Amino acid sequence: MTQRPISYGRQNITQEDIDQVTETLKSDFLTQGPKIKAFEDAFANYVGSSYAVAVANGTAALHLCALAINLKPGQKVITTPITFAASANCVRYCGGEVVFADIDPVTYLLDINKVRELIQSSPRGTYAGIIPVDFAGRAVDLEAFRTVADENNLWIIEDACHAPGGYFTDRKGQQQNCGNGKLADLAIFSFHPVKHIACGEGGMITTNNEQLYNKLLLLRTHGITRDSTLFSNDVNFAIGNSRGAETNSKQLTNNSYPGWYMEMQELGFNYRLTDFQAALGLSQLQRAHDGIERRKIIASRYAAQLQHPKIIRQTGLVEGHAYHLYVIEVQNRLGLYNFLRANFIFAQVHYIPVHRMPYYAQFGWKQGDFPDAENYYEGCLSLPMYPTLSDQEQDFVIQKVMQFLNE
């Protein structure tokens, strides 16, 4: 067996990707050009949403969502402790308070029953929203969360970073794609190299709400707009009253503004994606379906061959699962992790519970608060999972896992 390192995730850059990026690098636009809108439109079509907004990364996407939905300082938002810290951090960026709820130990997703209990045990109006996470690629049952949210006047931001192309089936038998905007107010995706679609860095926000869409466009670029239909400043100040008064009067009569004019209407950010990143994303999107199909095959092979009493639990075969990760829980996680590394297999842990991070511990969260999340963390290990993982490489991973467990 070759000693080529096998990581838990890996990007796949093809010649077509390189050609598309090179073409864009030779074009007139490196940023704020036509590739951005083309990527947004293609991605919205892929997930089935009305609108999509490309941004610098998944964390920027979460921050902009919290701002666009008008999260106010002091408001409380519920999320899962088993996620990357950014899912919670976006609340703190806006001065909000993060409240965690435990996970379902089988699905690893935010437990709807725990969320419902949390809301019902608090005075009405305590919470502003919920941020459920499509963890490892498994879609959250957003229909159930939407019911709870509507009953309590809450918004939903779906963190779908692990699940572009993922879906669940609702009570009417309809397929609900992650990020399609039908059940969550906003959804976010990441284009980090280990994700399904790689842009180097990058993110996307999807929504069906036109008002939120326009707000996101504004906030993405410093809070500045060049859309004259949205201008609010006094027109005389906008045009100026120095030379060319006659021309300015004509412009006023026609209700038009000079080409240089723009307005900063919000305290926004520079969270833009570049055109060459969008070109890479567009190219990768063309084979996103094939990538998920390959991930399903890899997951099936793991499920069939990793049969051992020391494996407490492993990722199940679920319809609509996008298989960003394949997670097993074992009794001696550290021992297996080190054994695999010694054999050039670089598994990973997803995740240390966010409430146990020192930053969040300062707010009073402690060990024992969420038993299911903490029990999961004690044994979880993400095995290599990416479309270009060969059968030979996967067989080697399986062989080494079983060798360790049999010792």
N, C-alpha and C positions, 0 to 999 in steps of 0.2 A: 504493500500500500504506500502510495506517495506520501511524503511528509508535508505536502502543501497544506497550510493552515485552513481549517474549516471553521468559519465564523458563524455566529448565530443568524446573521443576516448579511446580505451583500447586494450591492447595486449591479445591474446588468446594462452596460453601455454598448450599444451596437454601432455598426458603421452608419446605419441610417440616422441614429441619434447624432453622431458626430457631424454628418453631412448637414443635418437640419440646423445645428448650432452654428456651424461654419458659415452657412448661407446667411444666417441672421447677423453674425459678426461682420459680414461684408456689406450689410444693408445700411440704410441711412439711420436706423434706430437701434440703439443698444438698450434703451429704456423708454417707457411711456409711448411705445409704438404699437403697431397693429397686431403683433404676436400676442400681446396681453389679452386683448378682447377675443382673439381667435381661441386662445386657451380657455378663457372663461366660458365662452359659448359652448365649446366642445365638452368641457367638464360638466356644465349644467345639463347638457343633453345626456351625458353618461349616467349621472345619478338621477335625472328626472326632475330637477328643480327649475324654477322660473328664472332665477338669477344666480350668478356666481361672481365673486370678487377675489382676484388673485392678490396675495400679499407676501411679505418677506419670509414668513415662516409660520408654523402652527401656533407658536406662542403669541405672535402678533395678531393672528386670527382670533384667538381667544380674547385678547385684550380689546380689540376693536369691537367684538361682539358685546362684551360687557359694557363698553362705552355706548354703543349704538342702542342698546336696549335700556339705557339710562339707569344702570345700577348706581345707587347713591351710597355715600359713606354711611356706614353703620348697618346697612341692610344685610340680612343673612341669606346665604345660598348653600344648598345641600349638594354634596358630591361624594364620590367614593374615595377611600384611602388607598385603593389599589389602582394607581394610575401614575403617570409622570406628573411631577409637581406642578407643571404649568396649568393643569386642569383646575387646580385650586388657586394658584398664584394670580390668575387674572382677576379674581374677586378682590384680592388684597391690593392689586394695582389701583383699583377704584375706591379703596377705603372700606370695602365690604368685609363682612365676617364669614369665614368658612366654617360650615358645620358638616361633619362627616357622618355617614351612615354606613353600616356594615354591608358586606357583600353576601351574595348567595354562594355557599361553599361549593356548589356543583357547577354553576355557570361562571363564577368569578365576577359577575356583574353586580352593580349596585342593586341591593335587594329592595324591590318595590314595597314589600311588607314593612321593612324597617323604616323606609322613607315615610310611608303612610302613618305608622305609629308615631314617628317623630313629629310630624305635622299635627296630628290629632291631639298630641299631648301638650301642645303649645297654644297660646292664644292666637286667634285668627289674625293674620297679618304679620305674624312673626317672620315669615320667610318670603323672599322676593322671587326666588327661582330655584331651578334644579339643573345641574350639569351632569347628566349620565354619560358614561363612557362605553363605547363599543370595544371592550377590552379584548385584546389578542386577535380581533377580527370577528368576534361574535356580536351580532346586532342586539342591542337592547330592545326589549319589548316597549317601544315608545307609545303604543296605543294605551297600555296600562298607565304609563307615566303621564300621558296627555290627560287622561281622565282625572287623575289626582291633581294635576296642575290646574285644570279648568275648575274643579270643585273649590280650589283655594286661591284662585286668581294669581297663579304663578306662571312665569315664563320658563321655557326650556331651551338650553343651548346643548346640542348634541356634540360631544367630542367623538368624531368618527375618524380620527387619525389612523386607527388601525384597520379601518374597514371600508375603503372605497371599493365598490362592487359588492359589498355585503348587503344582506337584506333579512327581513323576517316576514312571516305570513300573518296578516291580521285576522281578526275574528270573522271577517267576511270572506276569507280565503284569498285576499288580495296581497300581492307581493309589495312590501314597503321597503324601497331601497334606502340604505343609510344616506342621509343628507338630502332626501328628496323634498324636504320642506313641508310635507303634509302634516306632520305631527310635532315637529320641533320648530320653534320660531327661527332658530339659526342653527347651522351645523358647521363644523370646521374640520379641515383635513390638513395633513402634513406631507411634504414632499422631500423629507430627509432621505439620504441615500438608502437606508435600510427599509424604507416604506415601499408600498406597491409601485408607486410612481415616484421617480427620483428626479429632482431638479438641482441637487446639491444642497440647497436650502430652498424653502418656499412653502406656501400654504394657500388654502382656498377657503372661502366662506360661501355657503349656499343658503338661500332663503327663497320663500315665495312672497315675501312682504316687500312691496315696492318702496315703501317709506323707509324701512330698515336698509334696503339696498342703496338708496340715495344717500343715506346717512353714512354708510360704510365707505362709499366712494369719496365723500368729503373728508372723513376722518383719516383715510389712508394716505392722503397727500396734504398734510399740514393743516387740514381744515380749510383749504383753499379751493375755490371754485372759479371756473371761467365760463360757466353756464349763465348767460344773461337773464334767463328766466328765473334764476334764483338770487340775483343781485338785490341787495337791500339798502346799500348806501345811497346818499343823495346824488342824483345824476349830475348836478353841476360840479360837485366835488370830484366826481369820477372823471369827468371830461376835462376839467380844469378851465380857467378863465383867462389864460394868457393869450398868446398869439393864436390866430385862426379862429376868432370868435364866431365868424360867419359860418365856418365849417362846423363848428361845435353846435351852433343853433340848428343847423340842418340835421346833425346827428341826433340831437335831442328830439326834434320833430319826428324823426323816423324811429325813435325809441331804440337806437342802436348805440353800441359802445365801441371805442377803438380796440383794435386787436390786442393791445398790450394790457388791457384792463383785466384784473382779477380781484377777488375778495377773499380775505381770511375771515370766515364766519364762525369757526370753532377752533379750540386749541387741539389741533390734530397732530399727526405724527408722519414721519417718512417711513411708511411700511410697504413701499412698493416692491414688486417683483420686476426683474429685468426682462428684456425681450429675449435674450439668449437663454435664460432659464425657462421662460415660457415655451420657447422652441423645443427645448429638451423635454419639457413636460408633455407637450403636444405629441411628440414622437413616441414617448413612452406610453401615452394613453392609448395609442393605436394597438398595443399588444397587452393591455391591462387584462382583458378577458382571458387570454391564453395563460397569463401569469397566474391568475387565480385557479384555473383548471389544473395547472401543474402543482400548485400548492395543495390542492385537494388530494392529488395522487400521493404526494409526500406524506400528508397527514394520514391517509389510509394505510400506507405502509408502516408508519410508526405504530398506529393503533393495532395492526394485525401482529406485529412482531415484538412489540414491547409488552410481553405478558410475563409478569413476575410478582410474587407476593410482596416484595419490598417496594413496589410502586403503589403508592397510596391512591393516587388518582392521576388521570391524564386527560388532556384535551379531547373532548368527544367529537364524533363525526356528526355534525349538525347542518341541516339545510340552511344555505345562506351565509355560512361562516366564511369569512375571507382569509382566514389562516395567516394572519400577519405573524403570529407566534404559534409554536407548538410547545405547550407547557406540560411537564410531568411534576408530580410531587413525590418525593422519596424520603426515606427515613434519615439517611446520612447525606444531605445535600452538599455540604462542604467537601466531604470525602470524594463524592462523585465529580463535583466541579473541578477539584484539583487533579483527579485522575484523568479526566478528559483533557484538561489543559496540558498535562504531561504527554498526551498523545496528539497534541496540536489540534484539538477540538475545543473551540472557544465558545462554550455555552454562556448564557447570561441569566441574570435574575431580574424579573419584572413583577413587582417592584418592591423596594423597601416601602412599607406603608407610610403614606405622606404624613399622617398624624404623629409618627415617631421621629420625623425630621426635627432637629434642634429648633429650627425657626418656628414650627408649629407647636412644638412642645411648650414653648413659652406662653402659649395661650391656655394651657391647662390640660391639653391632651396627653394621655399617658398609656403605658402598656396595660392591656386588659380592657381598654375601652371597646375594642372591636374584635372579639375572639375569632370570628371566622376569617377576617382579613389577616390577623396575626398568625393563626394556625396555617393558613395558606402560605404565608411568607416563610415560615420555618422550613418548608420542604420544596418550594417551587424552583424549577429550573427550566429555562427555555432552550430547547434543542435547536440545532441548525434548521432553518426554514426559509428557503428562497428558491425561486423558479429554476435557477441554474445549478442547484444542488443535484449532482448526478446520482444515479442509483448506486453506483460503486461507493461514492462518498457517504451516502446515507447508510448503506450496509455496514460501512466501517464504524459509523457513529453507533448504530444499533449494536454491533458486535462489542464495542467497548463499554457501552452502558450495561449490557447483559453480563459481560465479564466482571465488571466491578460488583454488580449486584449478586453474583454467584460466589464471590470470594468469602 
